[in-house]
Amino acid sequence: MNGIISTKYLVAHQLEGGEEARESLLTSFKINKIIPDSINIEGVLMDDSTNLNNWQVPESELDYIIASIVGAPYLKDHDEKVDSVAGQVTKAWKEGNIVKFRAEIDEPSLIKKMLKGTVKYSSIQVDSDKL
């Protein structure tokens, strides 16, 4: 563990006017499965490239990211409140230098926005002493 302290959570994102530049910091997801009262989504979590915030997670740390994100909450916002929990990350895996994820979402208002396509991005919260 070369400096990664914790992978905390994933967050749903809805881009609004003026946020186009942020879009490249976010990753899109697809709806994988609709089941009663929840949906499964799947997408790219991150890779080892430097992002627009000028930080990166080295390839050597990607396996740690995978181990620490499974079971993490999927939040509606970055505010880290219980009411923001909308689901949970159920699986993560690596394809080359790309980490992918699957999450189950069970918060009705977020499910509705995801199905309509108004929420279509996720971002990861990573804390490190070396970012």
Secondary structure, 3 states (H helix, E strand, C coil): CCCEEEEEEEEEECCCCCCHHHHHHCEEEEEEEEECCEEEEEEEEEECCCCCCCCCCCHHHHHHHHHHHCCCEEECCCCCCHHHEEEEEEEEEEECCEEEEEEEECCHHHHHHHHHCCCCEEEEEEEECCC
